[in-house]
Amino acid sequence: MASNDIELFQSFCRKYFNKTVNEHFRDVSNTDPDTLSRSVPRQLIKRICLHKDKDPIVLTVGRLLIWWVEAKGLFDEYIYGIPSTDFEITHTYYPQVKLHFREDKYEASTNSRRPARSEVSFRWRENDYSTANINLLANKIVADFAKPPFFFKRGKKLFSYVDKTKGYFFNVTTDDEADAKKIIEQVIRIQDEIEPDWENKLKYHEDKINYLTPGTVRIMGDTKAKPKKRPTATVKFAYAELFIPGLTKPIIIVDRTGTKAGAIKIA
């Protein structure tokens, strides 16, 4: 009986999970796992995640774990928020592009913490949400941020850049002014070729908070370290989202992580 249940479970994985894996890695056209490269990251992950007829049960479970943890990013982050349908009903907004940056997880692990993250967003000055226009936007982001991967060093200094006429309200925490200008200018050039007005629009916000010692809190008799604010880390472009009024889910327009299903461009 146990043997039949195991075979049923593995048959289910081959039939349904392999379909999902192939869809997720649709940019990797080959569906035969034995012919997929061991040195190309997305081909390697797809090869590991695809279930085979002769897999022992331990390997079947291992493939499921890799699928959810590595490919789908199960433990990447915790999110506090409200249901997207409620947000769409109660809020009106212009289209927004949000660029996500992330520290390499293996670099973060050496510092015993989760990977540092950063976000930069801007209003997309477009009211024609055609496939052609969205593809143009995606191609521009791929060229400017994904190939090669754009990176900057986030840090403890807060800089802002405000240009209300163009819909730019940037707040970035970096190590110095040069890195702040680097990321702000790169984002502005997605829509505008003009030189940013650094003299009038870039501001440095100084504070006296000591971000090196986050402090502790007592919980049920145990002392817990508070999360460190404004960690210093090199963050690389990970993926880009497009939020359009009326859609309850953002469109993933560019993805470098390999974990975002349905991305328009996979870099």
C-alpha positions in Angstrom: 0.0 0.0 0.0 2.8 2.4 0.9 4.5 1.7 -2.3 1.4 2.5 -4.3 0.9 5.8 -2.4 4.5 6.7 -3.1 4.1 6.0 -6.8 0.8 8.0 -6.8 2.6 11.0 -5.2 5.5 10.9 -7.6 3.1 10.5 -10.6 1.3 13.6 -9.4 4.6 15.5 -9.1 5.6 14.6 -12.6 2.3 15.4 -14.1 1.5 18.7 -12.3 4.7 20.1 -10.9 6.7 19.5 -14.1 4.1 21.5 -16.0 4.5 24.4 -13.5 8.3 24.2 -13.6 8.3 24.3 -17.4 6.0 27.3 -17.4 8.1 29.1 -14.8 11.3 28.5 -16.9 9.6 29.0 -20.2 12.6 31.0 -21.4 14.6 27.7 -21.2 12.9 25.9 -24.1 14.4 22.4 -23.5 12.1 20.2 -21.3 14.5 17.2 -21.2 16.3 17.6 -17.8 19.2 15.4 -18.8 20.2 17.8 -21.6 20.0 21.0 -19.6 23.3 22.7 -18.7 24.9 22.3 -15.3 26.8 25.6 -15.6 24.0 28.0 -16.7 22.1 29.0 -13.5 18.5 28.9 -14.8 19.0 25.7 -16.8 20.6 24.1 -13.7 17.7 25.1 -11.4 15.2 23.8 -14.0 17.2 20.5 -14.3 17.1 20.1 -10.5 13.4 20.9 -10.2 12.0 18.6 -12.9 10.8 15.2 -11.6 11.9 12.0 -13.3 10.2 8.6 -13.5 13.0 6.8 -11.7 13.5 9.3 -8.9 13.6 7.8 -5.4 11.1 9.4 -2.9 13.9 11.3 -1.1 14.9 13.0 -4.4 11.3 13.8 -5.1 11.0 15.6 -1.8 14.3 17.3 -2.4 13.2 18.6 -5.8 10.0 20.0 -4.2 12.1 21.8 -1.5 14.4 23.3 -4.1 11.4 24.4 -6.2 9.8 26.3 -3.3 12.8 27.7 -1.6 15.2 28.5 -4.5 13.0 28.9 -7.6 10.0 30.4 -5.9 11.8 32.3 -3.1 9.5 31.0 -0.3 11.6 32.3 2.6 12.9 35.5 1.0 10.8 38.0 2.9 7.8 38.8 5.1 5.3 41.3 3.9 2.8 43.4 5.9 0.0 44.9 3.8 -3.6 45.1 2.8 -5.4 43.0 0.2 -4.7 44.5 -3.3 -8.4 44.5 -4.2 -9.1 46.8 -1.2 -6.2 49.1 -2.1 -7.5 49.4 -5.7 -11.0 50.3 -4.5 -9.8 53.0 -2.0 -6.8 54.6 -3.8 -6.3 56.4 -7.1 -2.8 56.7 -8.5 -0.7 57.2 -11.6 1.1 54.1 -13.1 4.2 53.4 -11.1 7.4 51.5 -11.9 9.2 50.0 -8.9 12.8 48.8 -9.2 14.0 46.2 -6.6 17.6 45.7 -5.6 18.9 42.9 -3.4 22.2 41.9 -1.8 23.6 38.5 -2.8 22.2 36.0 -0.2 25.6 34.4 0.2 27.3 37.7 1.0 24.5 38.4 3.5 24.9 35.0 5.2 28.5 35.9 6.1 27.1 38.7 8.2 24.5 36.5 9.8 21.5 38.5 8.4 18.9 38.5 5.7 20.0 40.1 2.4 19.8 43.9 2.3 17.2 45.3 0.0 16.5 48.6 -1.6 13.6 50.0 -3.8 13.4 53.0 -6.1 10.2 53.9 -7.8 8.9 56.5 -10.2 5.7 57.5 -12.0 5.4 56.3 -15.5 4.2 59.2 -17.7 2.2 57.0 -20.1 -1.5 56.5 -20.4 -1.4 54.0 -23.3 -0.8 50.6 -21.6 -0.3 48.7 -24.9 1.9 45.7 -25.3 4.2 47.7 -27.4 4.7 50.5 -24.9 5.2 48.1 -21.9 7.7 46.1 -24.0 9.6 49.3 -24.8 9.7 50.1 -21.0 10.9 46.6 -20.2 13.6 46.7 -22.9 14.9 50.0 -21.6 15.1 48.6 -18.0 16.9 45.4 -19.3 19.4 47.6 -21.1 20.0 50.0 -18.3 19.7 47.8 -15.2 19.9 44.1 -16.1 22.7 43.6 -18.7 25.1 44.0 -17.0 23.5 44.0 -13.5 23.3 47.6 -12.1 24.5 47.9 -8.6 25.2 50.5 -5.9 26.3 50.6 -2.3 23.4 51.4 0.0 24.3 52.9 3.4 23.4 55.2 6.2 23.2 58.6 4.5 19.8 59.7 3.2 19.5 61.7 0.0 16.4 63.0 -1.7 15.7 64.3 -5.2 12.3 65.9 -5.9 11.1 67.1 -9.3 7.3 67.5 -9.0 6.8 68.4 -12.6 8.1 65.1 -13.8 6.8 63.0 -10.9 10.2 62.2 -9.3 10.3 61.8 -5.5 13.4 59.8 -4.7 14.7 58.9 -1.3 17.8 56.7 -1.3 20.2 55.7 1.5 23.7 55.3 0.2 27.3 55.4 1.5 28.0 58.8 -0.2 26.6 61.4 -2.6 28.3 59.8 -5.7 26.2 56.5 -5.2 23.1 58.6 -4.7 23.6 60.4 -7.9 24.5 57.1 -9.7 21.1 55.4 -8.9 19.0 58.5 -9.3 20.4 59.5 -12.7 20.1 55.9 -14.0 16.4 55.8 -13.0 15.7 59.3 -14.5 17.2 58.2 -17.8 14.5 55.5 -18.3 12.1 58.4 -19.3 14.3 61.5 -19.6 17.6 62.2 -21.3 18.1 65.5 -19.6 20.8 66.1 -17.0 19.4 66.0 -13.5 19.3 69.3 -11.6 21.6 68.3 -8.8 22.2 71.8 -7.5 18.5 72.6 -6.8 16.9 69.2 -6.4 19.3 66.9 -4.6 19.2 67.2 -0.8 21.2 65.5 2.0 19.3 64.8 5.2 21.6 64.6 8.1 20.5 62.9 11.4 22.3 62.0 14.6 20.9 58.4 14.9 23.6 55.8 15.6 22.6 53.1 13.0 25.6 50.9 14.0 24.0 49.8 17.3 20.3 48.8 16.7 19.7 47.9 20.3 17.8 45.1 21.9 14.3 44.2 23.2 13.2 41.8 25.9 10.5 39.3 24.7 9.3 36.6 27.1 12.4 36.8 29.1 14.8 36.6 26.2 16.9 39.4 24.8 16.5 39.8 21.0 18.5 42.1 18.8 16.4 44.6 16.8 16.8 44.6 13.0 19.7 46.8 11.9 18.5 49.9 10.1 20.2 51.1 7.0 22.7 48.3 6.6 25.7 48.9 4.4 25.7 46.5 1.5 26.2 46.3 -2.2 22.8 45.7 -3.8 22.2 44.6 -7.4 19.1 45.0 -9.6 16.8 42.1 -9.0 13.4 42.8 -10.7 11.0 45.5 -11.8 7.3 45.8 -11.3 4.7 47.9 -13.1 1.6 49.0 -11.1 -1.3 50.1 -13.3 -4.5 51.5 -11.8 -7.2 48.8 -12.0 -4.9 45.8 -11.8 -4.8 44.0 -8.5 -1.4 42.5 -9.2 1.6 44.3 -10.5 3.1 43.3 -13.9 6.6 41.8 -13.5 8.3 43.5 -16.5 11.9 42.4 -15.8 13.2 39.6 -13.6 16.8 38.7 -12.9 16.1 36.4 -9.9 14.4 33.6 -11.8 11.6 33.5 -9.1 9.0 35.8 -10.6 6.5 33.8 -12.7 5.0 35.5 -15.7 7.8 38.1 -16.1 7.7 39.9 -19.5 11.5 39.9 -19.8 13.8 37.4 -18.0 17.4 38.7 -17.9 
